[in-house]
Amino acid sequence: MDLQKFLEKLPQQYQDWGSPLMSPISEQLTLLSPKTASYPDRNLFPLLNLAVACLQPDEVYCQVGCFRRGSLVAAFCNNSDRY
C-alpha cells in the first residue's frame, strides 16, 4: 500500500476531520447501502475505499466476513481495477 498517499488523502475524505462529529464528505459511499449499514459503518466506507485505491499492483484486499455487504461494496466502489 502506498501509505504516504493514504495518509495524505484520508483527511480529505471527511468533514470535521479529527473531531467526534466527523462525517464523510462524499455522499456516494454512504448512499450505497443506507439500509444495510449503521452510521458508524458508513463512516468507515471512505477509509476502506481509499485503502483499496492505494494498494500496490501486486497487493490484494482481503476482507474476512462481511455483514450486509456495505463495507465490501464501499471498498471496491470506483476501484474496479482492484478485483
N, C-alpha and C positions, 0 to 999 in steps of 0.2 A: 504494500500500500504506500502511496505517496503521502506520507504522514504530514509533511510540511504543507502540502496543498490542502489536505483535510483540515488541519488546524487553522489555516488562514481563512478558509471558506466557511467553516462551521458557524462562527458568529453572524455571518451574513444571511444565514437561513432563518433567523429568529428575530422577532421584535423584542425589545427589552432583554437582550442577551445578558445572562448572569443574574437576573432578578427572579424572584419566585413567580412573577407574572409573565415570564417569557412565553411566547407562543410562536408557532410557525408563521413566517411571512407569507409564503405561498399557500393559497387555499387548495391548490391542485392535489397535493398529497393527502390533506385532511378530508377532502371530499371523496376520496377513493372508496372508503368503506365507513360512512358515518354511522351505520347501524351495527357494524361488526367490531368496532374497537372503542375502548374507553378513551376519554380525553387524554389521560397521561400516555396511553399507547400512541395516539396520534402525534403527540409532542415528540416522540421518538422517530417518527417517519422520516423527517428531513435528515436526521443523523444517519439512519440506515441507508437512505438513498445516496447521500454524499459519500459514505464509506464505500459503497459498491462502485460509485463513479470514480473513486480514487484508487481502485485496485490496479495493480500492475498487470500486463498481459498474461503473465504466467501464474497469476493468482486466481483463486475461486472464492466465492461466497458460499458458506455452508450454514444453514440455519437448522438446528435440531428442534423440532417442534414448531408448531405454528397454530396459534389459537385464532380461529375465524379469518384466516388469510390476510388480514390487514398489513401486518409487518412485512410479509413476503412480497405482496403486491407493491408496497411502497418502496422496498429495496430495489426492485427492478424497473420501476416506472422510469421511462426515458433512459434506461440502461440496457436496451435490448441486445447490445453488442456484448453483454457480460454473461448471457446464458447460453 
